[in-house]
Amino acid sequence: MNFQSVGPVERKELLRCALKAARLGREVLIHYFGRLEHIEEKFQAGLVSEADKESERVIRDYLSKQYPDFEFVGEESTLDLRAVQSKSARPRWILDPLDGTTNYIHRFPAFAVSLGLQVGDDLEVGVVDVPMMGEVYSAVRGGGAFVNGRKISVSGTSELKDAFLATGFISEIEENLEEQLRVFSNMVRKARAIRRAGAAAYDLCLVARGVFDGYWEKGIKPWDAAAGVLLVREAGGCVQTYRGKEYGVFDNSIVAGTKPVVKQVQAELAPYILASTN
């Protein structure tokens, strides 16, 4: 493969590989669901269990055998994001082996395996496998977005007052939580309704599918968003930061949805966002 460009044939094979890898992770998550024995708390990063670790291990082992020259960024194995933030000359898998760990631990069925592939600045492949919902979302750049093989698209909602929104909260960092509470207090008065399911990758899938009209969150990590961002864009949606630039996987804020809703959400966010928010 030419590491600087990926064509349709390569994307098709990479998608096949990503789907198989996510399926291996799904099998691990189903196996451990409701029978966990080891749960830990990570500093400013929530909970982690043996399911997270085992899912990442089997996925990484499979991907490294299929594409040994690719880089890998995983939630459980990447200790310092600063070390991988520079543009890479090699393709890079970006994995959350269990998005929605707290949901999973409490047996709430909104959790997923999220796997994206970045080549240069471009997200080329995205897969989100949602085991308990029986849904597998997939996209390749330029090829549209799908759930279980059926093409999906964002909603046609154009007004914030009509919008069904999703968001997330990072409670471990007090500054970010205070910012989000101020934003939420305003937004809940402007939109039709807001939901907080607790799994960013799945929120983005539901934006791509037209269930949610928009989604915003601060403190999101590359593995939370890489696959879902591609899904939303390929479904005809818009994904930017709070400040209105195109979202990149190392940005710390995200707004996704239909273009009109994204713009209106950003306008509502503007008076409340901190200097640390990009």
N, C-alpha and C positions, 0 to 999 in steps of 0.2 A: 504493500500500500504506500502511495505517496502521502507522507505525513502532512503535507501542506494543503492538500485538497482531497475531497472524498466525493466520488461519483455515485450514481444511482445503484450500480451493482454492488459496490462496497457497502453502501448504506443498508442494502437489503440483507447482506450477510452479517453485518454488525448488529442489526436489529434482531435477527434470528439468535445470535449469540446472547444478546441482552435479555431476550425473552426467556431463554433457557436458564440463564444465571438467576434471574428474578424468581423463576419457578423453583429453583433449588432453595432459595431463601424462604419462599412461601412454605415449602415442606417443613423446614425447620420451625418456623413460627407456628404452624398448625400442630406440630408435635409437642411443643412446649406450652401451648395455650391452656391455661388453667392448671398447670402443674409445675410452676416455677419454684425453685428452691433457693436461688441466690440472687438477691436484688441489692444493688449498691446505689449510692448517690454520688454523682460527679459534681465537682466544684462548678457552680454557675451553669450547669448543663443538664440538670434533671436526673432522671433515673436510668439505670442500665441493668440488664439482666443477662443470664446465660444465653437467652434466645437471641439478643442483639449480637453478642459476640460470636455465637456459632453460625448465625445467618451470614455475618460478614465473612467469616472464615471460609465457608463453603463457596460463597460467591467469588471471593477473591481468588481462591485456589482454581476455580473453573476458568475465570477470565485470564489469569496469568498463564494458563496452559494454552488457551486459544490465541492470545495476543501477548506474548512475553515481553515485547518492547514497549507496551503501553504503560503510562503512569497510572497510579491509583490513589484516589483520595477517598477515605472512608471515615464515617463518624467515629467509629471505635478505635481506629488505628492512627488517625492523623492527630497528633498531639499539639501541633503548633501550626495554625493556619497561615501565619506569616511566612512560613517556609515554602508554601506552595502557591502564593498569590501572584507570583510573576508569571508572565506568559510562557508556556512550555513549547518546546520544539517538537514534543511528542504528543500523540493523542492521550487523553486523560479520562479514565473512568471516574465518575463521582457518585458515591453510593451512600445511601442511608439504609442499612440493613433492616431497620425497624423504625419507621417514622410513626410516632404516636406511642412511645413506650409506656407512658403513664396509662393511656387507654388500655393498652395490651395487658398490663399488670392487673388492672381492675376489671378485665374481661369486657370492656366496652369495645364493640367491633370495628371502630374507625381507626384502623392502622394499616400500614402498607410497607412494601419494599419499593424503594425509589432508586432508579439507576439511570444516570445520564452519561453521555459521551461528549466531551468537548475536544475539538480540534482547532488549534489556534484560538481565535476569538469566538468561534461558532459552536453552538450546541447542535450536534448532528443526529443524535439518537436519544430518545427518552422512553423509559418504560416504568410504569407504576402498577404494581400488582397488589390488589386489595383482597386478601384471602377470604375474609368472612363475608364479603359482599359478592364474591364470585365475579369480580371485574378485573380485567387487565387492560390498562390504557397504554397506547403506544403511538409514537410519532417518529418520523425521520424528517430532516430538514427538506422542505419543498414538497413533501408528500402527503400533507394533511394529518389529521389526528383521528384516532380510532379508539373505541372501547369494544372489546371482544370481536374485533374485526369490522365493526360498524362505524361509519364515518360520523364524527361529531362536530358541532360548531358552537361558538359562544352565542349567548342570547341576543335578542334585538333590542334590549332595554336601553333607553337613551337618557332617562331622567333619574336623578338620584332619589327623588321622592318615591319612585316606583321600584327601586332596586332592592333585591334580596342579597345581602352582603355576608361575607365571612371575615373573620379576623382571628388573631392569636395573641396571647399574653406571655411575656417572659417575666415570671415573678421573682426569679433569682437575682435580678439586677434592679435595685430599687429605682434608680434614675429612669430606666427604660419603662418600668411599670408605671411610674407617676406620669410619664409622657403619654403612655397608652390610655390610662384612665381618663386623662383630660380629653384626649382625642375621642375616646369611646362615648363619653358623656355628651359631646357635641354630636357625634355621628348618629347615635341612636335616636336623636330627635329629627334627623334629616332623611333617613332611609326608611323603607317600608319595614324591614326587619333585619336583624343581625344574628348570626350563629357563630359559635365558637366550638368547633368539633375537636380540636386538639391534635390535628395531623395536617401539617402544611401541604405536604405532597398531595393528599387527598382533596384538600380545599381547592388546590389549583386544578386538579382533575375535574372537579365539579364546576369550576369556572369554564373550563374548556368544553364541558358538556352542556353548558347553558342552564345549569341548575342555579348556581350563584351568578349574579350579574357583576360582582366585583369582590375583591379580596385585598386586604392590606395587613401588613405586619412589620414590626421592627425587631431586629436581632436575629433574623433568619440566616441560616448557614447554607453554604453551597450545596450540601447533600440534601437539604430540605427541599430545595427549589429547582435544581438543574433539570430534572426530567419534566416537572410540571410546567416550568416556564416554556419549554419547547412545545409542550402540548397546547398551552393557551395560544401561543403565537401561530401554530399550525392550524388551530381551530378558528383563526381569524380575529383573535383578541390582541390586546395591547398589554405589555408588561414594562413598567418603568419604576423608578425609585420615587420616594416621597417628593423629591425635588424636581422631578420631571425629566430626568435623563433615562435613556434606555437601560434597563436593568442588566447588570453583569453579575456573574455568580459570586463575586466577592463583595458586592454591595450589601449594606446592612439594613436596607429598607426596601419594601416591595409593594407595589400597587398593581393589581392585575384585573382585567375585565374587558368589557366593551370600551372602546375608546372614549365615548362621551362620559361614561360613568367614571372611568379612571381620572379624567380631567376634573370632574366635579369633586371626587374624593380628594384629590390633591389640593384643590382650592380650600376644602374644609380642614385639611391637615395643616396647611401653611401657618396659621397663627400659633400652633402648639408645638411644632417640632424643635428639637434641640440642635445645638451646633454640631453635636456628634453624629447626627443623622445625615447620611449621604443619599 
